[in-house]
Amino acid sequence: MKRVPNIISALRIGLSLSLLFVKPLDAAFIIIYLVCGLSDALDGFIARKTHSTSKLGEKLDSAADFILFAVLLWVLFPIIHPSLLIITWVVSIAAVRVISIAAVLIRYRTLGLLHTYGNKITGFILFALPLSLAVFKPDLPVFIICTAASLSALEELAINLSSKYFSANQKSIFSKGQSEDTPKADKSVHGRT
């Protein structure tokens, strides 16, 4: 049972990649996509309930999230057909994320992404994008996603530059998470949300 969360995360990677081979926004795409979303919630829930959180699990979960995001960007780009302003905005957000990852690597000698409320909200809004395209023109959902992603990326960078210790589960810049305690108290480096 302790390996189940990691297996679910690994399956999400495979399912995310399979989205490259189905027609965007058709029934098969939506079903696979919804299963990816369900697996994202399920792996962390099972890991916490079975006390099987691990550093590997955290990294697999983050990798699966990143791969799903990259696949969506690739598949939905032609459908959304973003303006130069939106492309520049997305590249800027990506640059802030890369700087944040580099800060974690340099300051804490580990790879890691934060599971802040801002990142969770951005993830939820991003997850809703393919579903929202059935109702709205792409401009409004893309603007909302870019705004949320900008705020969460800047918050994550600020946390990574100001915290004494890395804590993947620090919820916001306003919370004094375990990252302000001692490294021994930082259980979240080995956990997932």
Beta strands, then each sheet from edge to edge (+ up, - down):
end
